[in-house]
Amino acid sequence: MKYISTRGQAPELTFEEAMLTGLARDGGLYVPAEIPTLSREDIAALKGLSYEETAYRVMRPFVGDSFTDEEFRGIIARAYEGFGHAARAPLKQLAPNHFLMELFHGPTLAFKDFAMQLIGQLFQVALKRRGESVTIVGATSGDTGSAAMEAFAGLDAVNVFIMYPHGRVSEVQRRQMTTPTASNVHALAVDGDFDDCQARLKDMFNDFDFRDEVKLAGVNSINFARVLAQVVYYFTSAVSLGAPDRKISFTVPTGNFGDVFAGFIAKQMGLPIDQLVVATNQNDILHRCLSGQGYHKGDTIPSISPSMDIQVSSNFERALFYAYGQDGAAVAQLMDELKTGGFEVSQGAMQALGETYVSGRASETETLATIQSELAASNELLCPHGAVGVKVANEHRCAATPMVTLATAHPAKFPAAVKQASGVHPALPPRMADLYDRSETLTQITNDLTVLEDHIRKTIAK
Ligand SMILES: *Cc1c(COP(=O)(O)O)cnc(C)c1O
């Protein structure tokens, strides 16, 4: 199994190489040269299996020779053993034919744990075998950072630096990044917004001297291994609702497009997905683009669903790559235009996108109202991201096809907004109850590439 860049100019890599590399050297993102498929019988055979066994069968074809069967089974087992629910990604019913998939039973209470815990184990096995060490730098809108720190804390061969937008993450999110005590994980509060953090991360990857010197690796959803981990729960949920004999729709609260792109991969693999609904908050560049208005950057407006406060949605590049018939040169051209503000999507590509995705948005008021109304209707306390999903799902679901809305975080990660909407203060699970008593360590730092790179060099030299 080979991996190719969405911009067509980087060397082809194996799964392991693509995973350890992160961003391709031509600035593109790695995708499998061919998406493997599961037959109808393969999918039917997933009925009743554990999450781990399903994960093994769904992901195995993507991994190729990079890991042995036994290694890969062990990796999956260790990745999910710390989850607080035996089903890992349980479904709850909200209404007739509407289901919520709870993706917040991992160690940091957001869906990012599904991919990050797996990637931590994959890195550990691969680096040990190679006798190498790496520096992981990540940009986070809140949840990726803590999930990465949790997954890599204490591993010898890895230093982790997480850039988050200073003052723009929730207090629980911040504390989850500033209270880990392992000496190899570091929180950087960058003066800027998430798009600044993500742009500096890409700058570091494009600074080849720095990249090679510190052996830079990335665990943002530019890393295909993360997307792959997220493909699994589309299968577990669809199969438990009747696939492959029945079509299933999904609504995905979206920011960087990694999670919903995993749904696209699941569909390409043969899972009968009907609608794949992209739900955005007021930062609705993706909804505007999918509605035919082109892809044009605006300013990011902070919202109560901060993990979706994004204007430059990294993984949308992967969606465009397939919509443009895997034409790397066309994608490279669009990404060039994006540097100066945006681009229009060709008619053919719009049609291809329309065959996979539909979209919607939720304003701040609508998000708050949905938290309140869903609590009244189903006794389910949603986090603001899940609420964006439910609001948009309600606009798209129909009686014929089950709709699964992804609940991407636990409500206790966003207590202020949840309380404001519902009057209920969501309690942290007992294993995290002392979060507010732990002491915080962070470095506040300027949004400047040289300053950031110097800081990282000095810290790892210690
Ligand atoms: C990261 C995140 C999202 C957005 O997911 P993408 O894969 O970036 O589209 C949505 N909700 C929560 C809680 C998140 O942490």
The ligand as an SDF file (V2000), in Angstrom:
LIG
                    3D

 15 15  0  0  0  0  0  0  0  0999 V2000
  -11.7170   18.7280   16.4610 C   0  0  0  0  0  0  0  0  0  0  0  0
  -13.1500   18.8420   16.8490 C   0  0  0  0  0  0  0  0  0  0  0  0
  -14.1620   19.0160   15.9010 C   0  0  0  0  0  0  0  0  0  0  0  0
  -13.8480   19.1800   14.4250 C   0  0  0  0  0  0  0  0  0  0  0  0
  -13.3270   18.0090   13.8600 O   0  0  0  0  0  0  0  0  0  0  0  0
  -12.5430   18.0720   12.4760 P   0  0  0  0  0  0  0  0  0  0  0  0
  -12.0310   16.6970   12.2420 O   0  0  0  0  0  0  0  0  0  0  0  0
  -11.4460   19.0720   12.6720 O   0  0  0  0  0  0  0  0  0  0  0  0
  -13.5100   18.5240   11.4430 O   0  0  0  0  0  0  0  0  0  0  0  0
  -15.4690   19.0340   16.3150 C   0  0  0  0  0  0  0  0  0  0  0  0
  -15.7980   18.9240   17.6320 N   0  0  0  0  0  0  0  0  0  0  0  0
  -14.8490   18.7650   18.5800 C   0  0  0  0  0  0  0  0  0  0  0  0
  -15.2630   18.6640   20.0060 C   0  0  0  0  0  0  0  0  0  0  0  0
  -13.4950   18.7110   18.2250 C   0  0  0  0  0  0  0  0  0  0  0  0
  -12.5550   18.5490   19.1780 O   0  0  0  0  0  0  0  0  0  0  0  0
  1  2  1  0
  2  3  1  0
  2 14  2  0
  3  4  1  0
  3 10  2  0
  4  5  1  0
  5  6  1  0
  6  7  2  0
  6  8  1  0
  6  9  1  0
 10 11  1  0
 11 12  2  0
 12 13  1  0
 12 14  1  0
 14 15  1  0
M  END
$$$$
